[in-house]
Amino acid sequence: MAVKIRLKRMGKKFAPFYRVVVLDSRKKRDGRVIEEIGLYDPMQEPSLIRIDSERAQYWLGVGAQPTDAVFKLLKITGDYQAFKGLAGAEGTLKVKDAEAASAARQEAVKAAAADAEKRKAAAAEAKAKAEKEAEEAQSAEAPEDSAEAPTGDGAEASEEA
C-alpha cells in the first residue's frame, strides 16, 4: 500500500480550508483517511498552518510520501527539515514571534492566576469578618435573652429564639 500525506478539501464554495491527512494513494481525495495530522486554512490572513509535528515526522519515517502542496507546508513549518535532520529546522515561520506570543500567553495566565488568588483571599477575609460580626451579635444578644427568660413568658422566649 502506497501511503500519501495530502490535503483533504473542506469548507464551502469559495471558502476552502484543508485538513492534512494520511491515506492510501488509491483512495479519493476526500475519501476515508488513516489519520488527520493537521489543518491548513489559506483564507485567513495570515494563512493558518497547524501540523502535528510528531505525527508528521512519524509518517515520513515509515515511508509516507507528501504531495507537492503538503511538502511546501512541511517546509514552512520546519517539519520536513527536522525529519531530514537538517540545520534550520525551525522552518520559515517567524519563530521569535511565536515565542513572544507564547510568553505573552504565559504571562496572561500567571496574571489571571494571581488575580484569582487575590479574589479568593478577599472572599476568605470577608467571610471571616462576617463570621466575627455574627459571633459578636450573638454574644451581645445572649445576655439579653437570659435576662428576659426569667421575667418573661416561656412562649415569648421560644418565639424570639
Buried (B, 14 or more C-beta within 10 A) or exposed (E): EEBBBBBBEEEEEEEBBBBBBBBEEEBEEEEEBBBBBBBBBEEEEEEEBEBBBEBBBBBBEEEBBBBEBBBEBBBBBBBBBBBEEEEEBBBEEEEEEEEEEEEEEEEEEEEEEEEEEEEEEEEEEEEEEEEEEEEEEEEEEEEEEEEEBEEEEEEEBEEEE
